[in-house]
Amino acid sequence: MTAARAYKLQSTTRCPCCGADRIVMDIDAAKTWATVAYQRHAGFTVKDGEITVTGICHAGTNLAAYLMNAETMGPRREVSG
C-alpha cells in the first residue's frame, strides 16, 4: 500500500486543492518514500505509510473565509468598508 501511495504522489502533477503546478518531486519507490510540493505552498509526503500534509494550500482557507462571510451577511447583503 505504501508504494501505491508513493506512486500516487508521483502521478499528481497538480495541487489537488487548487490545481497549481507541481514544482518539487522526490520519490524512492523502493523505499516507499515520496514528497511533492506545489506552486501555492501545498505539499505532501508519505510518512508511516500514509500520505500526510507538509504544506498548506490557501485555496481551502480562502474558500472557508468566503463561505463564512457569505453565511454571516444580513438580508441587506452588508458590505464592510
MODELLER restraints for C-alpha pairs under 7 A, 6 or more apart:
rsr = mdl.restraints
at = mdl.atoms
rsr.add(forms.Gaussian(group=physical.xy_distance, feature=features.Distance(at['CA:2:A'], at['CA:32:A']), mean=5.78, stdev=0.5))
rsr.add(forms.Gaussian(group=physical.xy_distance, feature=features.Distance(at['CA:2:A'], at['CA:49:A']), mean=4.94, stdev=0.5))
rsr.add(forms.Gaussian(group=physical.xy_distance, feature=features.Distance(at['CA:2:A'], at['CA:50:A']), mean=6.95, stdev=0.5))
rsr.add(forms.Gaussian(group=physical.xy_distance, feature=features.Distance(at['CA:3:A'], at['CA:29:A']), mean=5.91, stdev=0.5))
rsr.add(forms.Gaussian(group=physical.xy_distance, feature=features.Distance(at['CA:3:A'], at['CA:32:A']), mean=4.87, stdev=0.5))
rsr.add(forms.Gaussian(group=physical.xy_distance, feature=features.Distance(at['CA:5:A'], at['CA:51:A']), mean=6.63, stdev=0.5))
rsr.add(forms.Gaussian(group=physical.xy_distance, feature=features.Distance(at['CA:6:A'], at['CA:27:A']), mean=6.98, stdev=0.5))
rsr.add(forms.Gaussian(group=physical.xy_distance, feature=features.Distance(at['CA:6:A'], at['CA:29:A']), mean=6.35, stdev=0.5))
rsr.add(forms.Gaussian(group=physical.xy_distance, feature=features.Distance(at['CA:6:A'], at['CA:32:A']), mean=5.95, stdev=0.5))
rsr.add(forms.Gaussian(group=physical.xy_distance, feature=features.Distance(at['CA:6:A'], at['CA:33:A']), mean=5.92, stdev=0.5))
rsr.add(forms.Gaussian(group=physical.xy_distance, feature=features.Distance(at['CA:6:A'], at['CA:34:A']), mean=5.20, stdev=0.5))
rsr.add(forms.Gaussian(group=physical.xy_distance, feature=features.Distance(at['CA:6:A'], at['CA:46:A']), mean=6.50, stdev=0.5))
rsr.add(forms.Gaussian(group=physical.xy_distance, feature=features.Distance(at['CA:9:A'], at['CA:34:A']), mean=6.85, stdev=0.5))
rsr.add(forms.Gaussian(group=physical.xy_distance, feature=features.Distance(at['CA:9:A'], at['CA:36:A']), mean=6.68, stdev=0.5))
rsr.add(forms.Gaussian(group=physical.xy_distance, feature=features.Distance(at['CA:13:A'], at['CA:21:A']), mean=6.34, stdev=0.5))
rsr.add(forms.Gaussian(group=physical.xy_distance, feature=features.Distance(at['CA:13:A'], at['CA:22:A']), mean=5.29, stdev=0.5))
rsr.add(forms.Gaussian(group=physical.xy_distance, feature=features.Distance(at['CA:14:A'], at['CA:20:A']), mean=5.34, stdev=0.5))
rsr.add(forms.Gaussian(group=physical.xy_distance, feature=features.Distance(at['CA:14:A'], at['CA:21:A']), mean=4.74, stdev=0.5))
rsr.add(forms.Gaussian(group=physical.xy_distance, feature=features.Distance(at['CA:14:A'], at['CA:22:A']), mean=5.45, stdev=0.5))
rsr.add(forms.Gaussian(group=physical.xy_distance, feature=features.Distance(at['CA:15:A'], at['CA:21:A']), mean=6.45, stdev=0.5))
rsr.add(forms.Gaussian(group=physical.xy_distance, feature=features.Distance(at['CA:15:A'], at['CA:22:A']), mean=6.76, stdev=0.5))
rsr.add(forms.Gaussian(group=physical.xy_distance, feature=features.Distance(at['CA:15:A'], at['CA:38:A']), mean=6.05, stdev=0.5))
rsr.add(forms.Gaussian(group=physical.xy_distance, feature=features.Distance(at['CA:15:A'], at['CA:42:A']), mean=6.94, stdev=0.5))
rsr.add(forms.Gaussian(group=physical.xy_distance, feature=features.Distance(at['CA:17:A'], at['CA:57:A']), mean=6.69, stdev=0.5))
rsr.add(forms.Gaussian(group=physical.xy_distance, feature=features.Distance(at['CA:17:A'], at['CA:59:A']), mean=6.41, stdev=0.5))
rsr.add(forms.Gaussian(group=physical.xy_distance, feature=features.Distance(at['CA:17:A'], at['CA:60:A']), mean=6.80, stdev=0.5))
rsr.add(forms.Gaussian(group=physical.xy_distance, feature=features.Distance(at['CA:18:A'], at['CA:59:A']), mean=5.80, stdev=0.5))
rsr.add(forms.Gaussian(group=physical.xy_distance, feature=features.Distance(at['CA:20:A'], at['CA:38:A']), mean=6.11, stdev=0.5))
rsr.add(forms.Gaussian(group=physical.xy_distance, feature=features.Distance(at['CA:20:A'], at['CA:39:A']), mean=5.69, stdev=0.5))
rsr.add(forms.Gaussian(group=physical.xy_distance, feature=features.Distance(at['CA:20:A'], at['CA:40:A']), mean=6.39, stdev=0.5))
rsr.add(forms.Gaussian(group=physical.xy_distance, feature=features.Distance(at['CA:21:A'], at['CA:38:A']), mean=5.62, stdev=0.5))
rsr.add(forms.Gaussian(group=physical.xy_distance, feature=features.Distance(at['CA:21:A'], at['CA:39:A']), mean=5.78, stdev=0.5))
rsr.add(forms.Gaussian(group=physical.xy_distance, feature=features.Distance(at['CA:22:A'], at['CA:37:A']), mean=5.80, stdev=0.5))
rsr.add(forms.Gaussian(group=physical.xy_distance, feature=features.Distance(at['CA:22:A'], at['CA:38:A']), mean=4.14, stdev=0.5))
rsr.add(forms.Gaussian(group=physical.xy_distance, feature=features.Distance(at['CA:22:A'], at['CA:39:A']), mean=6.23, stdev=0.5))
rsr.add(forms.Gaussian(group=physical.xy_distance, feature=features.Distance(at['CA:23:A'], at['CA:37:A']), mean=5.83, stdev=0.5))
rsr.add(forms.Gaussian(group=physical.xy_distance, feature=features.Distance(at['CA:23:A'], at['CA:38:A']), mean=5.18, stdev=0.5))
rsr.add(forms.Gaussian(group=physical.xy_distance, feature=features.Distance(at['CA:23:A'], at['CA:39:A']), mean=6.03, stdev=0.5))
rsr.add(forms.Gaussian(group=physical.xy_distance, feature=features.Distance(at['CA:24:A'], at['CA:36:A']), mean=5.33, stdev=0.5))
rsr.add(forms.Gaussian(group=physical.xy_distance, feature=features.Distance(at['CA:24:A'], at['CA:37:A']), mean=4.99, stdev=0.5))
rsr.add(forms.Gaussian(group=physical.xy_distance, feature=features.Distance(at['CA:24:A'], at['CA:38:A']), mean=6.82, stdev=0.5))
rsr.add(forms.Gaussian(group=physical.xy_distance, feature=features.Distance(at['CA:25:A'], at['CA:35:A']), mean=5.78, stdev=0.5))
rsr.add(forms.Gaussian(group=physical.xy_distance, feature=features.Distance(at['CA:25:A'], at['CA:36:A']), mean=4.44, stdev=0.5))
rsr.add(forms.Gaussian(group=physical.xy_distance, feature=features.Distance(at['CA:25:A'], at['CA:37:A']), mean=6.67, stdev=0.5))
rsr.add(forms.Gaussian(group=physical.xy_distance, feature=features.Distance(at['CA:26:A'], at['CA:34:A']), mean=5.56, stdev=0.5))
rsr.add(forms.Gaussian(group=physical.xy_distance, feature=features.Distance(at['CA:26:A'], at['CA:35:A']), mean=5.34, stdev=0.5))
rsr.add(forms.Gaussian(group=physical.xy_distance, feature=features.Distance(at['CA:26:A'], at['CA:36:A']), mean=6.53, stdev=0.5))
rsr.add(forms.Gaussian(group=physical.xy_distance, feature=features.Distance(at['CA:27:A'], at['CA:33:A']), mean=5.77, stdev=0.5))
rsr.add(forms.Gaussian(group=physical.xy_distance, feature=features.Distance(at['CA:27:A'], at['CA:34:A']), mean=4.08, stdev=0.5))
rsr.add(forms.Gaussian(group=physical.xy_distance, feature=features.Distance(at['CA:27:A'], at['CA:35:A']), mean=6.38, stdev=0.5))
rsr.add(forms.Gaussian(group=physical.xy_distance, feature=features.Distance(at['CA:28:A'], at['CA:34:A']), mean=6.15, stdev=0.5))
rsr.add(forms.Gaussian(group=physical.xy_distance, feature=features.Distance(at['CA:33:A'], at['CA:46:A']), mean=5.76, stdev=0.5))
rsr.add(forms.Gaussian(group=physical.xy_distance, feature=features.Distance(at['CA:34:A'], at['CA:45:A']), mean=5.56, stdev=0.5))
rsr.add(forms.Gaussian(group=physical.xy_distance, feature=features.Distance(at['CA:34:A'], at['CA:46:A']), mean=5.67, stdev=0.5))
rsr.add(forms.Gaussian(group=physical.xy_distance, feature=features.Distance(at['CA:35:A'], at['CA:44:A']), mean=5.68, stdev=0.5))
rsr.add(forms.Gaussian(group=physical.xy_distance, feature=features.Distance(at['CA:35:A'], at['CA:45:A']), mean=4.16, stdev=0.5))
rsr.add(forms.Gaussian(group=physical.xy_distance, feature=features.Distance(at['CA:35:A'], at['CA:46:A']), mean=6.70, stdev=0.5))
rsr.add(forms.Gaussian(group=physical.xy_distance, feature=features.Distance(at['CA:36:A'], at['CA:43:A']), mean=5.55, stdev=0.5))
rsr.add(forms.Gaussian(group=physical.xy_distance, feature=features.Distance(at['CA:36:A'], at['CA:44:A']), mean=5.45, stdev=0.5))
rsr.add(forms.Gaussian(group=physical.xy_distance, feature=features.Distance(at['CA:36:A'], at['CA:45:A']), mean=6.45, stdev=0.5))
rsr.add(forms.Gaussian(group=physical.xy_distance, feature=features.Distance(at['CA:37:A'], at['CA:43:A']), mean=4.18, stdev=0.5))
rsr.add(forms.Gaussian(group=physical.xy_distance, feature=features.Distance(at['CA:37:A'], at['CA:44:A']), mean=6.59, stdev=0.5))
rsr.add(forms.Gaussian(group=physical.xy_distance, feature=features.Distance(at['CA:40:A'], at['CA:57:A']), mean=5.98, stdev=0.5))
rsr.add(forms.Gaussian(group=physical.xy_distance, feature=features.Distance(at['CA:41:A'], at['CA:55:A']), mean=5.66, stdev=0.5))
rsr.add(forms.Gaussian(group=physical.xy_distance, feature=features.Distance(at['CA:41:A'], at['CA:56:A']), mean=5.92, stdev=0.5))
rsr.add(forms.Gaussian(group=physical.xy_distance, feature=features.Distance(at['CA:41:A'], at['CA:57:A']), mean=5.49, stdev=0.5))
rsr.add(forms.Gaussian(group=physical.xy_distance, feature=features.Distance(at['CA:42:A'], at['CA:55:A']), mean=4.42, stdev=0.5))
rsr.add(forms.Gaussian(group=physical.xy_distance, feature=features.Distance(at['CA:42:A'], at['CA:56:A']), mean=4.46, stdev=0.5))
rsr.add(forms.Gaussian(group=physical.xy_distance, feature=features.Distance(at['CA:42:A'], at['CA:57:A']), mean=4.34, stdev=0.5))
rsr.add(forms.Gaussian(group=physical.xy_distance, feature=features.Distance(at['CA:43:A'], at['CA:53:A']), mean=5.92, stdev=0.5))
rsr.add(forms.Gaussian(group=physical.xy_distance, feature=features.Distance(at['CA:43:A'], at['CA:54:A']), mean=4.81, stdev=0.5))
rsr.add(forms.Gaussian(group=physical.xy_distance, feature=features.Distance(at['CA:43:A'], at['CA:55:A']), mean=4.31, stdev=0.5))
rsr.add(forms.Gaussian(group=physical.xy_distance, feature=features.Distance(at['CA:43:A'], at['CA:56:A']), mean=6.60, stdev=0.5))
rsr.add(forms.Gaussian(group=physical.xy_distance, feature=features.Distance(at['CA:44:A'], at['CA:51:A']), mean=6.50, stdev=0.5))
rsr.add(forms.Gaussian(group=physical.xy_distance, feature=features.Distance(at['CA:44:A'], at['CA:52:A']), mean=5.53, stdev=0.5))
rsr.add(forms.Gaussian(group=physical.xy_distance, feature=features.Distance(at['CA:44:A'], at['CA:53:A']), mean=4.61, stdev=0.5))
rsr.add(forms.Gaussian(group=physical.xy_distance, feature=features.Distance(at['CA:44:A'], at['CA:54:A']), mean=5.11, stdev=0.5))
rsr.add(forms.Gaussian(group=physical.xy_distance, feature=features.Distance(at['CA:44:A'], at['CA:55:A']), mean=6.85, stdev=0.5))
rsr.add(forms.Gaussian(group=physical.xy_distance, feature=features.Distance(at['CA:45:A'], at['CA:51:A']), mean=5.58, stdev=0.5))
rsr.add(forms.Gaussian(group=physical.xy_distance, feature=features.Distance(at['CA:45:A'], at['CA:52:A']), mean=5.47, stdev=0.5))
rsr.add(forms.Gaussian(group=physical.xy_distance, feature=features.Distance(at['CA:45:A'], at['CA:53:A']), mean=6.54, stdev=0.5))
rsr.add(forms.Gaussian(group=physical.xy_distance, feature=features.Distance(at['CA:45:A'], at['CA:54:A']), mean=6.60, stdev=0.5))
rsr.add(forms.Gaussian(group=physical.xy_distance, feature=features.Distance(at['CA:46:A'], at['CA:52:A']), mean=6.07, stdev=0.5))
